[in-house]
Amino acid sequence: MHWLDWSVVAGYFAVLLVLAWWVIRRIRDTADDYFLAGRNLGWWVVGASIFASNIGSEHLVGLAGSGATDGVAMAHYELHAWCLLVLGWVFVPFYMRSKVFTMPEFLERRFSATSRWVLSMISLVAYVLTKIAVGIFAGGIVFSVLLPELRFGPLDSFWIGSILVIVLTGLYTVVGGLRAVAYTEALQTVVLVLGSVLVTVFGLEALGGWSVLREVAGSEMFDLWKPLVPDGVAGTWQPVRDVDATGQVVRLAWYFNDNYPWLSMLFCAPVIGLWYWCTDQYIVQRALGAPNEQQARRGSICAAFLKLLPVFIFIIPGMICFALAKTGGVAEIQQVLLDANGEVIRDEAQKAFPLLVATVLPAGVRGIVVAGLLAALMSSLAGVFNASATLFTMDFYSKLRPDVSQHRLVWIGRIATTVMVLIGLAWIPVIQGGKGLYDYLQGVQAYLAPPIFVVFFLGIFFKRLNAQGALAALVVGFLLGLFRLAVDTPVKMGFGRFEDGYAEGSFLWIVNSTFFQYYSIVIFLVCVAVMVAVSHATREPDHAKISGLTFETITDAQRSESRRSWRWTDVVASTAVLVAILAAYLYFTG
């Protein structure tokens, strides 16, 4: 880091703090203002805030690392920008009509108070297992690469970075609530995109251009489908087969695989994507902060456009890092990324993005990119801190203390973030023991997403499904997910006799060896069956109480009001997103 880089970083923080201070001075001490920014966010702020909250540690560290090891295979998740269109066109009308603070609160309106409590608990657990812990861990990774010699007593650069990211983010998040988070995230989006584009540009320049990248990486790394489908099974519905040197089938990947089979990507990835973009408090809270349905929908469309960028500003830099290591273009990268046989070290691949920043960028430009790195880490953590505080305060505390003052609600919300961070810190060793940051995140989300997806989607499409069915699906799905995590964690951590895994052929070995997306599909199917069966075995819900909360109970007036909220320009913009996604799939198909 040159003095010019530090000057740029200092300038970024100065602008960020000025903006945060300007916003904080306008905050009223009410729950509506603290948790939903007074429901006054414009579409650009909504869209930029959604994008900045999403683009965090798992992209800067994990997604670039995935690009270095598997090429564009993980772009499947990033090209799920269409899920944001589902949020804007399908769910936003229901959410805006209900005027809720949280997603669990919407579930209470549709089903029951118990469903609200269960979903709040599931969401808070999910934030601990994924967003908070992963965000803290990635902050440490970035600092350990950029400032490896930094030490303070017994703390090395990894822990110093993790702690600094938390403290700096908490300064404005705790005080300013969603309004401070959203406006600072809009600024951070600009810095993040600019910095990441510069990494791609200078990385290609150091490598020798796009044609060299394609030549070194090879067609397989540029093929969305090749890493998912081995030779001999493309275009068929048969299971992916693992064979030995003689060609004999060793095992079928319907059950076991170490990669991302196409069948599971086809059915599991959309479930996770739609849960995340359409029903997760972490994302949807920004749309709830819009003044009306039109602004919320346009914010979702804006976020969909921005969501198309990660393939080119995170995955491609990871592939550039791989190519520079393979060609020996940058000795420092080669030493870190490759083993003695010239193969990529998977655990080191998550350093790909910060390695590029540290080695190929000139002074000054590096400062812009480091500011972008910090912006992404801080915006992601700020979003989850605020979402966690909202869930705990509005879905737990306010239900237990219904007569509490607005000031007290805000104060309790600020305390909640501290507790979540401390719990998240305890999970860092689990993440370090995993196959990779992005793999860890996708695995945990795959176990927790299906029951939430099922109750929301089936709930708005079918009025016959009732509270008993929703609760049963949530509980059964959540227990199945926790069971898998309980089975996996001892192996990941290497606890005692579990260091080498379970006895081959045993029940726990089968559970642990089952590819995580296949297990997620099982949870999804079980939850659908449970919700439908229990609902039809119990009394039909009162349709008057759920008026406007399902497609079958929308009144003519509500339908007309929703229709007046969109224009032809919204349709054109949404179509453009779909065309761009299709173009990306066509280009990245061998």
N, C-alpha and C positions, 0 to 999 in steps of 0.2 A: 504494500500500500504506500503510494507516494503521497507527499504532503498535499498535492493537488487533489488526489482522491479523497483524502480526509476533509478537504475544504468543501468538496461537492456533497459528501455525506452530511457534514455539519449544516450546509445550506438546506438540504432536504429536511432535516429535523427541525430547523428554524421555521421553515414554511409550514411544516406539519403542526408544530406547536402553536403557531400564530392562528392557523385555521381552526385547530381544536379549541383554542381560547375564545375565538370569535363565536364559535358555535355554542360553547358552554355558557357564555354570558347570556344567551338567549333562551336557555332552558328553564322551563317552569318546573316546580317541585311536585309534579303529578305523575302517576303511573302511566297515563296515556302518553305524556311527553317523553318520559324517560325510556319506556320500553318500545314505543312505536313512533317516536319522533313527532308526536302530535298529529300523526296521520297526514303529513304535509310534504312528503318526499316526491319530487318530480320524477318523470320517467327515466331521465338520464342518470340521476343519482341512484334510483332503484336498480337499473341495469348494471351500472358500474359497481355498485355495492355487492350485488349478487356475484358478479364475476370475481371481484377482489376477494370476497369471502371464500369462494370455491378454490381459487388459485392460491394455494399456500404451500406448505411444506411437502405434501405428497407429490406435488408437481415439480417444484424446484429441485428437490433431492430425489424423490422416488421415481417420477415419470422420466426425468432425464436419465436416471440410472437404468430404467427399463429400456430406453432407447439404445443405450450402450450395449445391452446384452441381447435384446430380442428385436431390435429395430422398431418398426411401426406397429407391431402387434397390438400394443396397448392403446393405439389410437382408436380402437373400437369404442372404448369408454369415452374418449374425448369427443368423438363424432356423435355422441348422444345429445348434441345440442337441440335436437328435435324435441327432447323431453321438456325443454323450457317453453316450447310452443304449446305443449299439452297443458303446462301450468297456466299460461296466459289465456288460452282459449277454452279450456275445460274447467279448471279448478278455480281460477280467479273470480269468476262470477259468484260461485258459492261462498268463497271466503269473504269477499267484500260485502255481500248481503248480510252475512252473519255477524259482522263487526266484532270478531273474536280477537283476543290477544295472542293466543297460542293454538297450535294444531291439536293438542289434546282437548282444548276447550271446544273446538269444532266437533271433535268426536263425541263430547258430552252432549252437544246439541242434537247430533244425529242419533246417538245410541243411549249412553248413560254416564252418570258421574263416575262409576267404577272404571269404565273404559278410559275415561280421561286420566284417572290416577295411574292406571297400569301403563298407558302410553307415555306419560310423563316420566315414570320410573325407567322404562325401557330407553327413552331418549337420553336421559341423564347418564345412564350406564354406557350407552353408545358413545356419547361425547367423551367420557373418561377413557374408554378403550381405544378411541380413534383420534378424534380431532385435537383434543388438548394434549395428550401424551405425544402424539406424532408431531404436533407443531413445536413443542418444546424440544424434542429430540432433533428435529431438522434444524432448528436454530443453532444447536450445539454443533451439528455437522458443518454448517456453513462457517462458523467461527473457527472450528478446528482446522479447516483447510486454508482459510484466508489468513488467519493469525495463529499458526501452530505453536509459536513460542510463548504465547500469552499465558501467564500464570499469576495466581494470587493465592499465596499460601499453599494449601493442599489442593486447590482447585486448578484444573487445567483449562485450556481454551474451550473445550467442549462444554464444561459445566458453567463457565463464566458466560459463554454465549447463550446457553439455555436460560440462565437467570436474568441476564440483561434484556432478552426478548420479552420475558414476562413482565419485568418491572416497567420498561418503556411503554409497552402496550397498556398495562394496567393504569398508568398515569391518567390517560384521557378516557379510557373505557369505563372505569369505575365512576368517574365524575360525570361524564357527559352522556352516558347511555347510548341508545341507538342513533340519535341525531349526530352525536360526535363520531360514532363509528361509521355511519353512512357517508358523511361528508368527507372524512379523512380517507375513506376507502375510494371515493371518486378520484381524489388526488393520487392515491397510491396506484390506482389502475393505470393512469397515464405514465407514471414513473416506471411501473413494472413492465408495461408493454414496450416502452421505449428502450429500457435497459435490456430486455430479453431479445429484442430485434437486433440490437447492437452485438450481442453475443453471437447470434447466428451469422451476421454479416462478417464480423472479424474472424470468427471460427472458419467460415468458408474461405476467407482470404488466406488464412494461415495454411489451410489444407491444399488450396489450389483451385477451388471452385466446385460447383455442383457436380460436374461430370466426374471429377476425381472421387467425390463422396460416393456416387453411384457405383463407380468401378471398385473401390475398396470395400464398401459395405456389401456389395453383391445384390442380386435380384431378390434373394430371400429376405433380407432385412428391409427391403422396400415393398414387400408384399404383405398386405394385411392378413392374408389367409394362409400363406405358406407355413408360418410358424405354428399354426393351429392344426393343420391337416398334413400328416406325413404322406409320403409317396404311396400310391396304391389305393387310397381311400377317398380322394378328392371327388366331390360330386355324388357321393353315396351316403346312405343313412346307416351304414354299418359302423360298429364301434371302432375307434382308433386302436390298432393292434401293435403291441410291443413284441418284437421278434428277436431271437438270438442269432448268432452268426450263421447257423444252418438254415435259417428261415422259419424255424418252428415258433408258433405263437407261445409267448411266455405268459402274457396276461392281457386282458381286455381293458381298455381305458374307459369303458362305460363306468368302471369303478375306480381305477387307479391310473394316475398320470401325473407327471411333474411339470407339464406345460399348460397351455390354455386351449383345450380341444374346442373345435368349432361348434360342436353340438351344445356345449355348456354356454359358450359365448352367445349363441343364438337365442337361448331361452332364459338364461340367468341374468346376463348383463342388462337387458331392458328392465327387468324387475328392479334391480338395484338402482338403475338410473331414474326410473319414474318415482321410486320411493324418495330418493335424494332430492330431486328437483321439484317435486310436486307436493310432498307431504312432510318434509323435514323442516322443523322450526328454524334451524340454522340458516336455511335459504329463504323460506317463504316469509319469514318475519319482515324482510325488506319490502316485499309486495304488500304486506299488511300495513306498512307505513305510508303507502300511497293514499292520496285523498279520495280517489274514485277508481272504478273499474277500468276506465280508459288508460289512466296513467300506470296502473299496475300491469295491465296487459302489454302496453308499449315498453315498459321496463323489462318485462320478461323477453320480449322480442329482441330488445337491445342486448340483453345478456346472452341470448342465443347466438347473435353475431359474434360477440366477443369470445364466446366459448369455442369458436372454430380456430382460434389462434394457437392454443397450446401444442397442437401437432407440430407447428412450424417453429415455435419459440421455446419448446422444451424437449420434445422427442428428437427433433432434428439436431439440436446441439448435443444431445447425448450420443447420437450416431456420429457426429463430427468428432467428438472426443474419442470414440472408439477408433475411428479412421486415423486420427492423429497418432494414437498409440500403436496401431498396426503398422503404419508407415514410418514410425520413428520421428515424425515431424516435430514433436515436442518431447524431449527426453523425460521431463518431469512427469508427464502424463503416462508415458510408457512404463516407467518404474512403478507407478502406483497402480495402474489399471490391469497390467498383464502379469501372469505368473511366468515361471521359468520355461514353460512350454509354449508361451505366446498366446495363452488362452485368457479370456477376460475373467478376473476375479469378481464373482457376483457381489460379495459383500463390500468390495471397494467401488463398484460401479455407481453406487449412490453418491459418490463424490464427483461425478462427471461434470455437472454444471458448475459448481464452485471451482473445480480444477481449470476449466476453460477461463473463468473469470480471472483466476490468479496467474495464468500463463500466457494467454494470447492477446489480452487487451492492453492498450496503451494507457499511460497515466491520464487521469481525468475521465476518460471513458470508463475505466474500472470503477471509479467513484460513483458514476451514474448507475452502473449495473449493481454495485453493492447496495446502493440506496434502493434499487428495485427489489433485490433479494430481501432486504429488511422490510420493505413495504409489503411484500407478499406474506412473509412470516407474521408480521404484526397484524395485517388486516384479517388473516385467517383466524388468528388467536382472538383478536378483538371481537370478531363475529361470534365465535363460540362462547366466549365469556358472557357476552350480552344475551345470547340465546339461552344459556344455562341459567343465568340469573332470572330471566323472564319465566322459564319453566318452573323453577323452584318457587319463585315468589307468587306467581299468579295461579299455579296449579296445586301447590301444596300449602304454602303459608296463608294465602288469602282465603283458602277454603276452611282452614282451621281457625282463622281469626277474621271472620267476615266483616266485622265493624272496625277494623284497623284503619288508621288514617293514611292518606296518600303519601305523606312524608315518611311514615314508617315503612310502607311498601318499598319506596325507593331505597331506604337505608338497608333493608333486608336484602334487596337485590344486589347491592354493592358488596355485602358480606359473602353472599353465595359464591361469587367468583373465586375468592381466596381458597375456599374449601375444595372446589373443583380442581384448582391448580395443584394443590398438595397431593390429592389423590392421583392426578395424572402423572406426577413425578415418579410415583412408585411403579408405574408401568413401563418406564423407559427400558429396564433390563429385558423385559419380554420382547419389546420391539427389536432390540439389538440382537436377540437370539434368533430372530426370524430370517427368512430367505431374502428379504428385501423390504424396504419401507412400503413400496406400493403394494407388494404382495400381502403384507400384513394388513394394510388398510382394507384392501378389497376382500380379504378373508373374513375379517370381523364384520364388515358391512353385509357381506353375503349371508351371514348367520342371523343378523338382527333385522334386515330389511323385509323379508317376505311377509311376516304377519302384519306389519304396518301397511305395506302395499295392498294386501288383500282387503283389510277392513276399510280402507279409504276408497279404493276403486270399486269394489263390490258394493260398498255402502252408498255411493252416489248414483250407481247405475240400477240398483235393485231395491225398491222400497220394501219388499217382503222381508229382507234380512233384518234381524232385530238385535237388541242389546245383548241378549244371552249368546247369540251366535258370534257376535263381534268379540265379546269378552273371552269366550272359549278359544277362538282363533288366536287372539293375542297371547293368552297364557300358554297354550300348547306350543305355539311357534317360538315364544321367548324361551321356554324351558328347553326345547330342542336346540336352540342356538347356544344357550349357556352350557348345555351338556357337551356340545362339540368343543367349546372353548375350554371347559374343564378337562376334557380328554387331551387336547392339544398342548395346553400350557406346560404340564410337567415335562413333555418331550422337548419343547422349545427351550425351556429353562435348564434342561439337563439335570433334573432333580434325581439324585441317588440312582436307584435301579432303573429309572425311566430314561437315563441318558442315551441308551441304545434303542429306545422305543419299546413297544409292547411285544409280547410273544407272537411270532408270526402265526396267523390263522385264528387268533383269538378275536373275540367280539370287539374289544377296544382297539386292536390292531386294524380291524376292518374300518372302524369309524375314523381312526386317525389317518389311515391311508386313503380314504375316499377323497377324491378331488373336491376342493371346497365348493366349487360351483355346482357340482352334482348334488352335494349335500344340501346346498341352498335350494335347488329345484325340488328336492324331497320335502323340505320344510314348506315351500310354497304350495305344493300339491296337498299336503296334509292340512294346511291352514284353510285352503279353499273347501276341502271336503268337510272339515269340522264346522266352519262357519255356515255352510249351506245346510248341513244335516241338523245341527243344533237349532238353527233358525226355524226350519220347517217342522221341527219336533216341538216347538214352543209357540206361544201366542204371537199373532201378527201385531206389528207395532201400530200405534195410533197415528194415522197418516196426517191428521191435523197438526200434531206436534212436530212433525218433520217437514212441514210445508216449506218449499223452497230449498230444501237440503238434498233432494234427489231429483234426477231428471224427470221422473214420473210425477213429482208433486210441485213442479214449478208452475206458478200461476201465469196467466196471459200477460198481466201487467209486468211481472218480473221478466218474462221473456222479451217483451217489447223494450223495456228499459235496458236490458243487456244488449239488444240489437242496436240501439242508438249509440252505444258506447264505442263502436268501432267503425272505421272508414275503409275505403278501398285501399288506401295506402298501407294500412295494417296487414291486409291480405297479401299485397304485393311483397312487403318486407318479409312476411312469414314464408312465402313461396321462394324468395331469394335464399333464405337459410337452407331450405330443403334442397334446392338446386346445388348450392355450394357443398353440402354434405355428399350428395350423389357424385359430384365432380371429384371430390377427395377419394371416395371409394373407387372410382374408375381409375384414377391416377395411381393409387397405391394397390393395384391388383396386377400381379405379374402376367 
